[in-house]
């Protein structure tokens, strides 16, 4: 699966790439060269650090493509949940918990 990742601080990109590269091709989105990236992707992983990045999210969002939206400070949400084509990922967890949650989301997306 070809997955576009938006991660302005690169922390989750490295974590995802090191754990899931065997079955997936990851493309790191660079807003400075946005016209250069391949606009065809099977999934979007977007790690949101501040509200200004929502503009980039709106540019990349497609309702036909599953989205993993990583957020911190999700109030009292313990597991990833789905709304439309968006899977919310709680980032205020331990690294191994995040990896497990991402695996569960990828398993759901592969089935779709």
ROSE-4610 file (N, C-alpha, C; in Angstrom, 1 decimal, always signed):
// ROSE-4610
residu = [X/X/X/X/X/X/X/X/X/X/X/X/X/X/X/X/X/X/X/X/X/X/X/X/X/X/X/X/X/X/X/X/X/X/X/X/X/X/X/X/X/X/X/X/X/X/X/X/X/X/X/X/X/X/X/X/X/X/X/X/X/X/X/X/X/X/X/X/X/X/X/X/X/X/X/X/X/X/X/X/X/X/X/X/X/X/X/X/X/X/X/X/X/X/X/X/X/X/X/X/X/X/X/X/X/X/X/X/X/X/X/X/X/X/X/X/X/X/X/X/X/X/X/X/X/X/X/X/X/X/X/X/X/X/X/X/X/X/X/X/X/X/X/X/X/X/X/X/X/X/X/X/X/X/X/X/X/X/X/X/X/X/X/X/X/X/X/X/X/X/X/X/X/X/X/X/X/X/X/X/X/X/X/X/X/X/X/X/X/X/X/X/X/X/X/X/X/X/X/X/X/X/X/X/X/X/X/X/X/X/X/X/X/X/X/X/X/X/X/X/X/X/X/X/X/X/X/X/X/X/X/X/X/X/X/X/X/X/X/X/X/X/X/X/X/X/X/X/X/X/X/X/X/X/X/X/X/X/X/X/X/X/X/X/X/X/X/X/X/X/X/X/X/X/X/X/X/X/X/X/X/X/X/X/X/X/X/X/X/X/X/X/X/X/X/X/X/X/X/X/X/X/X/X/X/X/X/X/X/X/X/X/X/X/X/X/X/X/X/X/X/X/X/X/X/X/X/X/X/X/X/X/X/X/X/X]
num = [1/1/1/2/2/2/3/3/3/4/4/4/5/5/5/6/6/6/7/7/7/8/8/8/9/9/9/10/10/10/11/11/11/12/12/12/13/13/13/14/14/14/15/15/15/16/16/16/17/17/17/18/18/18/19/19/19/20/20/20/21/21/21/22/22/22/23/23/23/24/24/24/25/25/25/26/26/26/27/27/27/28/28/28/29/29/29/30/30/30/31/31/31/32/32/32/33/33/33/34/34/34/35/35/35/36/36/36/37/37/37/38/38/38/39/39/39/40/40/40/41/41/41/42/42/42/43/43/43/44/44/44/45/45/45/46/46/46/47/47/47/48/48/48/49/49/49/50/50/50/51/51/51/52/52/52/53/53/53/54/54/54/55/55/55/56/56/56/57/57/57/58/58/58/59/59/59/60/60/60/61/61/61/62/62/62/63/63/63/64/64/64/65/65/65/66/66/66/67/67/67/68/68/68/69/69/69/70/70/70/71/71/71/72/72/72/73/73/73/74/74/74/75/75/75/76/76/76/77/77/77/78/78/78/79/79/79/80/80/80/81/81/81/82/82/82/83/83/83/84/84/84/85/85/85/86/86/86/87/87/87/88/88/88/89/89/89/90/90/90/91/91/91/92/92/92/93/93/93/94/94/94/95/95/95/96/96/96/97/97/97/98/98/98/99/99/99/100/100/100/101/101/101/102/102/102/103/103/103/104/104/104/105/105/105/106/106/106/107/107/107/108/108/108/109/109/109/110/110/110/111/111/111/112/112/112]
x = [+0.8/+0.0/+0.9/+0.5/+1.2/+0.6/+1.4/+0.9/+1.6/+0.9/+1.4/+1.4/+2.5/+2.6/+2.9/+2.1/+2.4/+2.8/+4.1/+4.6/+5.7/+5.3/+6.2/+7.4/+7.3/+8.4/+9.1/+8.7/+9.3/+9.3/+8.8/+8.9/+8.1/+6.9/+6.0/+6.3/+6.8/+7.2/+8.2/+9.3/+10.3/+9.8/+8.9/+8.3/+7.5/+6.7/+5.8/+6.7/+7.6/+8.4/+9.3/+9.8/+10.7/+9.8/+8.6/+7.8/+6.8/+6.6/+5.6/+6.1/+7.4/+7.9/+7.8/+7.7/+7.7/+6.6/+5.4/+4.2/+3.8/+4.4/+4.0/+5.1/+4.7/+5.6/+5.2/+6.1/+5.8/+6.4/+5.6/+6.0/+5.8/+6.9/+6.8/+6.5/+5.4/+4.9/+5.8/+6.2/+7.0/+6.2/+5.6/+4.8/+5.5/+6.8/+7.6/+7.7/+7.6/+7.7/+6.4/+5.3/+4.0/+3.7/+4.1/+3.8/+4.7/+5.7/+6.6/+6.1/+5.3/+5.0/+3.9/+3.9/+2.9/+1.6/+0.6/-0.7/-1.6/-1.1/-1.8/-1.3/-2.2/-1.8/-3.0/-2.8/-3.9/-4.4/-3.5/-3.9/-3.1/-3.7/-3.0/-2.9/-1.6/-1.4/-1.0/-1.7/-1.5/-1.4/-0.2/+0.1/+0.0/-1.0/-1.3/-0.7/+0.1/+0.8/+0.2/-0.3/-1.0/-2.1/-2.9/-4.1/-3.8/-2.7/-2.3/-2.1/-1.8/-1.6/-2.9/-4.0/-5.3/-5.5/-4.8/-4.9/-4.3/-3.1/-2.5/-3.3/-4.0/-4.8/-6.0/-6.5/-7.6/-7.2/-5.9/-5.4/-5.2/-4.8/-4.5/-5.7/-6.7/-7.8/-8.6/-8.9/-9.8/-10.8/-12.0/-13.0/-13.0/-12.2/-12.1/-10.9/-10.1/-8.9/-8.9/-8.7/-8.7/-7.6/-7.9/-7.0/-6.8/-5.5/-5.2/-4.8/-5.6/-5.3/-4.8/-3.5/-2.9/-3.0/-3.6/-3.8/-3.4/-2.8/-2.6/-3.7/-3.7/-4.7/-6.2/-6.4/-7.8/-8.4/-9.4/-10.0/-10.7/-10.2/-10.9/-11.2/-10.4/-10.5/-9.4/-9.7/-8.7/-8.3/-9.2/-8.9/-9.1/-8.5/-8.7/-10.2/-10.8/-12.2/-12.3/-13.4/-13.6/-14.8/-14.6/-15.7/-15.5/-16.5/-16.3/-15.2/-14.2/-13.0/-11.8/-12.0/-11.0/-10.9/-9.7/-9.4/-8.6/-9.1/-8.3/-7.4/-6.1/-5.1/-4.7/-4.8/-4.4/-2.9/-2.2/-0.8/-0.2/-1.0/-0.5/-0.5/+0.1/+0.3/+1.7/+2.0/+3.4/+3.6/+4.9/+5.3/+4.7/+4.8/+4.3/+2.8/+2.1/+0.6/+0.3/+1.0/+0.8/+1.0/+2.1/+2.4/+1.2/+0.7/-0.4/-1.6/-1.9/-3.1/-2.9/-1.8/-1.5/-1.7/-1.2/-1.4/-2.9/-3.6/-5.1/-5.8/-5.4/-6.0/-5.6/-4.3/-3.9/-4.6/-4.8/-5.5/-7.0/-7.6/-9.0/-9.0/-8.0/-7.9/-7.6/-6.7/-6.4/-7.7/-8.6/-9.8/-10.8/-10.8/-11.8/-11.6]
y = [-1.2/+0.0/+1.2/+2.2/+3.5/+4.5/+4.9/+5.7/+7.1/+8.2/+9.5/+9.9/+10.3/+10.7/+12.2/+12.9/+14.3/+14.3/+14.6/+14.7/+15.7/+16.9/+18.1/+17.9/+17.1/+16.9/+15.6/+14.7/+13.5/+12.4/+12.6/+11.6/+10.3/+10.5/+9.4/+8.8/+9.6/+9.1/+8.0/+8.3/+7.3/+6.1/+6.2/+5.1/+4.2/+4.9/+4.1/+3.4/+4.2/+3.6/+2.4/+2.5/+1.4/+0.2/+0.3/-0.8/-1.4/-0.6/-1.1/-1.0/-0.9/-0.7/-2.0/-3.1/-4.4/-4.5/-4.1/-4.2/-2.9/-1.8/-0.5/+0.3/+1.2/+2.3/+3.6/+4.2/+5.5/+6.7/+7.7/+9.0/+10.1/+10.7/+11.8/+13.1/+13.7/+14.9/+16.1/+16.9/+18.1/+19.3/+20.1/+21.2/+22.2/+22.3/+23.2/+22.7/+21.4/+20.8/+20.0/+20.6/+19.8/+19.4/+20.2/+19.8/+18.6/+18.3/+17.2/+15.8/+15.8/+14.5/+13.8/+12.5/+11.7/+11.9/+12.4/+12.7/+11.4/+10.3/+9.1/+8.3/+8.0/+7.3/+6.5/+5.4/+4.6/+4.9/+5.7/+6.0/+7.3/+8.1/+9.3/+9.1/+9.3/+9.4/+10.8/+11.5/+12.9/+13.1/+13.5/+13.8/+15.3/+15.6/+17.0/+17.5/+18.6/+19.2/+20.5/+21.3/+22.6/+22.8/+23.8/+24.1/+24.6/+25.3/+25.8/+24.6/+23.5/+22.3/+21.8/+22.2/+21.8/+22.3/+23.4/+23.8/+22.8/+22.3/+21.2/+20.0/+19.7/+18.5/+18.7/+19.8/+20.1/+19.9/+20.3/+20.2/+18.7/+17.9/+16.5/+15.5/+15.9/+15.1/+14.7/+13.4/+12.9/+12.0/+12.2/+11.3/+9.9/+9.6/+8.3/+7.5/+8.2/+7.6/+7.5/+6.3/+6.2/+7.1/+7.7/+8.6/+8.2/+8.1/+8.0/+9.4/+9.9/+11.3/+11.1/+11.4/+11.3/+12.6/+12.5/+13.7/+13.4/+14.4/+14.3/+15.0/+14.7/+15.3/+15.0/+13.8/+13.4/+13.0/+13.8/+13.7/+12.3/+11.5/+10.3/+9.3/+9.3/+8.4/+7.3/+6.1/+5.1/+4.3/+4.1/+3.4/+4.2/+3.8/+4.5/+4.3/+5.3/+5.2/+5.7/+5.4/+5.7/+6.7/+7.7/+8.6/+8.8/+8.4/+8.4/+7.6/+8.2/+7.5/+7.9/+8.5/+9.0/+8.1/+7.5/+6.8/+7.7/+7.9/+8.8/+8.0/+8.5/+7.8/+8.6/+8.1/+8.8/+8.7/+9.9/+9.9/+10.0/+10.2/+10.3/+8.9/+8.0/+6.6/+6.3/+5.1/+4.6/+4.1/+4.1/+3.8/+2.4/+1.4/+0.1/+0.1/+0.9/+1.0/+1.7/+2.7/+3.4/+2.5/+1.7/+0.7/-0.3/-0.8/-1.7/-1.1/+0.2/+0.9/+1.1/+1.4/+1.6/+0.3/-0.8/-2.1/-2.5/-2.2/-2.5/-1.7/-0.4/+0.4/-0.1/-0.4/-0.9/-2.2/-3.1/-4.3/-4.0/-3.0/-2.6/-2.1/-1.3/-0.6/-1.7/-2.7/-3.8/-4.5/-4.7/-5.5/-4.8/-3.4/-2.6/-2.7]
z = [+0.0/+0.0/+0.0/-0.8/-0.8/+0.1/+1.1/+2.2/+2.3/+2.2/+2.3/+3.8/+4.3/+5.7/+5.8/+6.6/+7.0/+8.4/+8.7/+10.0/+10.1/+10.5/+10.4/+11.4/+12.4/+13.3/+13.2/+12.2/+11.8/+12.9/+14.1/+15.1/+14.8/+14.3/+14.1/+12.7/+11.8/+10.5/+10.6/+11.4/+11.7/+12.4/+13.3/+14.1/+13.1/+12.3/+11.4/+10.3/+9.8/+8.7/+9.2/+10.4/+10.9/+11.3/+11.5/+11.9/+10.8/+9.8/+8.8/+7.3/+7.1/+5.7/+4.9/+5.6/+4.9/+3.8/+4.2/+3.3/+2.7/+3.1/+2.6/+2.1/+1.2/+0.7/+1.3/+2.0/+2.7/+1.9/+1.8/+1.1/+2.2/+2.5/+3.4/+2.7/+3.1/+2.5/+2.9/+1.9/+2.2/+1.6/+2.5/+2.0/+1.1/+1.2/+0.4/-1.0/-1.2/-2.6/-2.9/-2.5/-2.6/-4.0/-5.0/-6.4/-6.9/-6.1/-6.5/-6.0/-5.0/-4.5/-5.3/-5.3/-6.0/-5.4/-6.2/-5.6/-5.5/-6.0/-5.9/-4.7/-3.7/-2.5/-2.0/-1.4/-0.9/+0.5/+1.2/+2.6/+3.0/+3.8/+4.4/+5.9/+6.4/+7.8/+8.1/+8.9/+9.2/+10.7/+11.1/+12.5/+12.8/+13.5/+13.8/+15.0/+14.9/+16.1/+16.5/+15.5/+15.8/+14.8/+15.2/+14.4/+13.0/+12.8/+11.5/+10.5/+11.0/+10.1/+9.5/+10.1/+9.5/+8.1/+7.7/+6.3/+5.4/+5.8/+5.0/+5.0/+6.1/+6.1/+5.1/+5.0/+4.1/+2.6/+2.3/+1.0/+0.6/+1.6/+1.3/+1.4/+2.2/+2.4/+1.2/+1.0/+0.0/+0.6/+0.3/+1.0/+0.5/-0.6/-1.1/-0.6/+0.3/+0.8/+2.3/+2.9/+4.4/+5.0/+6.1/+6.8/+8.2/+8.7/+10.1/+10.5/+11.5/+12.0/+13.4/+13.6/+14.9/+15.7/+16.8/+17.7/+19.1/+19.8/+21.2/+21.9/+23.2/+24.1/+23.6/+23.2/+22.9/+24.2/+24.6/+25.9/+26.1/+27.0/+27.4/+26.2/+25.2/+24.1/+24.3/+24.5/+24.8/+23.5/+22.6/+21.4/+20.1/+19.0/+17.8/+17.4/+16.8/+16.4/+15.0/+14.4/+13.0/+12.9/+12.1/+11.7/+10.2/+9.4/+8.0/+7.5/+6.8/+6.4/+7.3/+8.4/+9.3/+10.6/+10.8/+12.0/+12.9/+14.1/+15.0/+15.8/+15.9/+16.7/+17.8/+19.0/+20.3/+20.4/+20.4/+20.4/+21.8/+22.8/+24.2/+24.8/+24.1/+24.6/+24.5/+25.0/+24.9/+23.5/+23.1/+21.7/+21.3/+22.1/+21.7/+21.5/+22.3/+22.2/+20.9/+20.5/+19.2/+18.1/+18.1/+17.1/+17.0/+18.1/+18.1/+17.5/+17.8/+17.3/+15.8/+15.3/+13.9/+13.2/+13.7/+13.1/+13.0/+14.1/+14.0/+12.9/+12.8/+11.8/+10.4/+10.2/+8.9/+8.5/+9.5/+9.3/+8.8/+9.4/+9.0/+7.6/+7.3/+5.9/+4.9/+5.2/+4.2/+3.9/+4.9/+4.7/+3.8/+3.9/+3.2/+1.7]
